[in-house]
Structures are given as structure tokens and as C-alpha cells.
């Protein structure tokens, strides 16, 4: 038995109707209280009628009643207002607080299903049953999961915003830089954005070569000898700019090329980011007034220096190909950078119209295509747009992978099917 399972039974009122304390007093639960995820009792502000008396206070849950003493609650004032101790096994009579022993007072089939899920070695525990979930249950749950994802994104944006002295342009720039790394180089791009803030780049927007020199120089790609004229020019420019702004550089070893398609090499992405900064100054302000998806996408339609038409890396010529940001890359930046920052701005200014606009971007976009989304699709769960794929990604990463089945609405739906 696990405490988490007892939390689930208590919170969802899945215990028998005729409950009694170990002393024989009747128990009628009016309110289970609010789950407490911090220190202190497990459920706060519950309302329970015990015998003929209505009690208002906290509920503590343990597998064994003796855990009360093992955890030292008898010496903690935070537990003075506990009105009911809910346990699976009442293995002590030392506690004066009313105790409810739940062994035999719930559907054992639920616990069997829970253990099956925990022990499952499948991709997700419910994959054999998930296709049978009613559409309404799925859609309502995905809406709730999307809200959780947005709450986490807003928290992250606000944290970065505070670090940036509430500069929304700088915060958006950092976010875009991070997510142009395509996971493999996310951390490296974010580190570069901190080494090379937007306020420095803005001083040289009229000179694209200098912007490119700043990006490649701070990224550590100019710390070598070159024979081609373009990287030599970048090297010369960066030497002056590095001294002027007292810039730090990253070791080139931070950047990863292995198992990446050449169009996704960090050198190509840096060239694209340099063009984006030059072409979309005040990007956040432009996004605020963008009226449709096409206006948003157009901000990301950039062309890189012609050198990169025939290169993926410095000093390594390749067949000619334009290195524009593709639809997939633009979609990822809108989903992971643009939308969360715009939504956070709406939260910050209590602007419902902007929040709806942000969510509308996801609703208009095609569903994402990645391993997780394809796997859900193979199980009969098909997303219709990017809103739903974002929810599915959050569901998998925060519930399925961590086996938090009891907190997932799908578990309750599966339980009723069995």
C-alpha cells in the first residue's frame, strides 16, 4: 500500500459510505479539504462529522498509524489541528486523535488496476485501454493539461522577465534563442543569449556583418585560423567588438553537431538568428500588433549571408542550398517562444484578448510531428492542432513517464471501463 493511493481514495471519495473510527464513532465526510503539497498535514480545512460533532480542521494520511510517531508529528505544532487520521493499518493505540482504518473499505479492484499500471513496462501504462476513452473525457482532460503547461510556461517567462528587468524584448529574444537549438543545442543557445544580450546587438543593427561577427564570435566559432574571406572578416570585426564590449566567449566544444541533419547545425542556426535580429528589430512589439498567423510567420522569413548558401560549417564547402528557416522550425519557435511570451504578457496585463490571441495561434497551427505524438496516434489518440499536441506532450512528460496515473483523469475513466 502507498500513501499516494490513500490520497486518491480520500480526495475522490472512493471509501465506503458507512465509515466509523476505530472507536466505533460514525464518520460523515462533508468536505475532504484541500490537498497540501507543502509541509504540514496532507489535507487542509476539511469538514467531517464524527459522532454527533462537526469538526473543521486538517486530515493526515498514513499507511500505518504508527507513522505519526515515526514522522515526529507529535512534536510539530502544525499538526495540532488534525481532526482525523486516515490509515490503512491501525497498528497503534497510542494516538488520541480519531482514526479511520480503511482496510476493506474500498474497491480492491481499483488497487489491483493501480498496481498493474505501476508495474507496466509498456510505453504508457494504459496504452491497451486508452483508445476506448470517450472523446469528451479526452478533450476536457487535454484542456486541463494544457492549462497546467501554460501555468508552467508563464512561471518560467516571469522568472526570466524579472532577471531582465522586465524587458519583454530581451525575454522573447532569449526564448527564441533557446528553442532554435532543437533540444540538442538548447542550453548552448540560451547560454549564448545571456553572453550576448539584445541591448548590445541593437547597437549594430545597421551592420549585418557585425551582428554575425558577434554571434559567431561569442559562440566560440572564430577561435581558429581561416583561409576563406568571410570568416576572416568576421574574425577581424569580432576582435574589435569583443574589446569594445568586454565580451566573453563560449568554448566551441559546447556545440553539438553529431546526429543532426546539416540544415540544423548550430552554425546554420546562428546565421539564421543573426538575420532574424537584423530583420525583426522590436519583434515583441510587432508580434503584439500582428493580426493573423501569416503576419507572425512573416517575421521569421529571413535569408542568411550568401556564404551559407554553399556551407553548413566554416571552411567546408557544400552543394548550393538556401538556408531559410523551414516551416517546421518556424512552428517550433512560435509554439515554444512566441506563444508563451505573448500569453504571459496577457496574464501580466490582465488582457483577455491577448491571451485568446495567443491560444488562437496554437489552435490554427497543424499538430506537431514527433516521436511522442506519433506514438499516441498509433494508440488511437490523434491530435487535431498544436494545442492538443502541446497538451499530449505535457501529459506524457509530467504524468505518463512519471507513472502519476492516480492524478490523471484517464485512470479514473479506465477504472470505470473495467
Buried (B, 14 or more C-beta within 10 A) or exposed (E): BBBBBBBBBBBEEBBEEEBBBBEEBEBEBEEBBEEBEEEBBBBBBBBBBBBEEEBEBBBBBBBBBBBBBEEEBEEEEEBEBBBBBBBBBBEBEEBEBBBBBBEEBBEEEBBEBBEEBBEBEEBBBBBEBBEEBEEEBBEEBBEEBBEBBBEEBBEEBBEBBEEBEEBBBBBBBBBBBBBBBBEBBBEBBBBBBEBBBBEBBBBBEEEBBBBBBBBBBBBBBBEEEBEEEBBEBBBEBBEEBBEEBEBEBBEEEBBBBEEBEBBBBBBBBBBBBBBBBBBBBEBBEBBBEBEEEEEBBBBBEBBBBEBBBEBBBBEEEEEEEEBBBEEBBBBBBBBBBBBBBBBBBBBBEEBEEBBEBBBBBBEBBEBBEEEBBEBBBEBEBEBEBBBBBBBBBBBBEBBBEEBEBBEBBBBBBBBEEE
